[in-house]
Amino acid sequence: MRPPLRPHRLKGYQLLHGHGLEIGALNCPAPLPPGCTVEYCDVQSREESVARNPDLILDDLVEVQHLCDLDTEGLARFRDRAFDFVIANHVLEHVANPIRVVGEVFRITRAGGRVVLTVPDKNYACDKSRALTAFDHLLEEYRANVSAVSDAHYLELIEAEHPEMMQRSAEEIRQAVALARSRREHVHVWDSEAFRSFLSASLNVLSIRARCLYESDGADNGFEFFSVWEKTRRGLPALPNVWRWLFARG
């Protein structure tokens, strides 16, 4: 059975138009406005998703057109400015290098297009006991071009949510890490304010110009930080630079 539609999301989806890509939709694809078309991208097929998550029902899952691993290949198969919109709901908390993924999502969105970015707010999710992921840590991993989640990330998850496991044998802990990895459990943790700051800082690092058109935070919806961004067009150089260019030519 598909999860119920969330009213705060519906308001944001109304800002979308044209042809887009949704990443990791599983059994909860975005209900799009009339006239919109969409392709689906995921790290695994419908059959693989059900095999790893028995609670899922095959017929409830979207048909995946593009199989790609955001950690190892990003969205390299898609050309720049390929889509009018891109949706990534509850994706960034699972990936090794979320800043790079933000860059990829905006890269394949045309100027004037829309990007939907959403993560669970830890205060209303299973991550409530975990510490927030620091931006400096994410920036360090971005600059190191990290392309795989380290065991340390999954150990932090296990220690926070299942502290008794840390008293088990080394082999049992290794198996617990392997299970968390196979299920692609949450690697990074944000509350709404932390994720809002993460996005602002990431766009600055990536030199991406965008403006937030709509947002709904955990305090509002009791679940997540949901946001819709417009990729803005780059303007002409500032007037002083234009004058310097003209003088240089003269």
Secondary structure in CASP SS format (residue, H / E / C, confidence):
PFRMAT SS
TARGET T0000
AUTHOR 0000-0000-0000
METHOD secondary structure of the structure
MODEL  1
M C 1.00
R C 1.00
P C 1.00
P C 1.00
L C 1.00
R C 1.00
P H 1.00
H H 1.00
R H 1.00
L H 1.00
K H 1.00
G H 1.00
Y H 1.00
Q C 1.00
L C 1.00
L C 1.00
H C 1.00
G C 1.00
H E 1.00
G E 1.00
L E 1.00
E E 1.00
I E 1.00
G C 1.00
A C 1.00
L C 1.00
N C 1.00
C C 1.00
P C 1.00
A C 1.00
P C 1.00
L C 1.00
P C 1.00
P C 1.00
G C 1.00
C C 1.00
T E 1.00
V E 1.00
E E 1.00
Y E 1.00
C E 1.00
D E 1.00
V C 1.00
Q C 1.00
S C 1.00
R H 1.00
E H 1.00
E H 1.00
S H 1.00
V H 1.00
A H 1.00
R H 1.00
N C 1.00
P C 1.00
D C 1.00
L C 1.00
I C 1.00
L H 1.00
D H 1.00
D H 1.00
L C 1.00
V C 1.00
E C 1.00
V C 1.00
Q C 1.00
H E 1.00
L E 1.00
C C 1.00
D C 1.00
L C 1.00
D C 1.00
T C 1.00
E C 1.00
G C 1.00
L C 1.00
A C 1.00
R C 1.00
F C 1.00
R C 1.00
D C 1.00
R C 1.00
A C 1.00
F E 1.00
D E 1.00
F E 1.00
V E 1.00
I E 1.00
A E 1.00
N E 1.00
H C 1.00
V C 1.00
L H 1.00
E H 1.00
H H 1.00
V C 1.00
A C 1.00
N C 1.00
P H 1.00
I H 1.00
R H 1.00
V H 1.00
V H 1.00
G H 1.00
E H 1.00
V H 1.00
F H 1.00
R H 1.00
I C 1.00
T E 1.00
R E 1.00
A E 1.00
G E 1.00
G E 1.00
R E 1.00
V E 1.00
V E 1.00
L E 1.00
T E 1.00
V E 1.00
P E 1.00
D C 1.00
K H 1.00
N H 1.00
Y H 1.00
A C 1.00
C C 1.00
D C 1.00
K C 1.00
S C 1.00
R C 1.00
A C 1.00
L C 1.00
T C 1.00
A C 1.00
F H 1.00
D H 1.00
H H 1.00
L H 1.00
L H 1.00
E H 1.00
E H 1.00
Y H 1.00
R H 1.00
A C 1.00
N C 1.00
V C 1.00
S C 1.00
A C 1.00
V C 1.00
S C 1.00
D H 1.00
A H 1.00
H H 1.00
Y H 1.00
L H 1.00
E H 1.00
L H 1.00
I H 1.00
E H 1.00
A H 1.00
E H 1.00
H C 1.00
P H 1.00
E H 1.00
M H 1.00
M H 1.00
Q H 1.00
R C 1.00
S C 1.00
A H 1.00
E H 1.00
E H 1.00
I H 1.00
R H 1.00
Q H 1.00
A H 1.00
V H 1.00
A H 1.00
L H 1.00
A H 1.00
R H 1.00
S H 1.00
R C 1.00
R C 1.00
E C 1.00
H C 1.00
V C 1.00
H C 1.00
V C 1.00
W C 1.00
D C 1.00
S H 1.00
E H 1.00
A H 1.00
F H 1.00
R H 1.00
S H 1.00
F H 1.00
L H 1.00
S H 1.00
A H 1.00
S H 1.00
L H 1.00
N H 1.00
V H 1.00
L H 1.00
S C 1.00
I C 1.00
R C 1.00
A E 1.00
R E 1.00
C E 1.00
L E 1.00
Y E 1.00
E E 1.00
S E 1.00
D C 1.00
G H 1.00
A H 1.00
D H 1.00
N H 1.00
G C 1.00
F C 1.00
E E 1.00
F E 1.00
F E 1.00
S E 1.00
V E 1.00
W E 1.00
E E 1.00
K E 1.00
T C 1.00
R C 1.00
R C 1.00
G C 1.00
L C 1.00
P C 1.00
A C 1.00
L H 1.00
P H 1.00
N H 1.00
V H 1.00
W H 1.00
R H 1.00
W H 1.00
L H 1.00
F H 1.00
A H 1.00
R H 1.00
G C 1.00
END
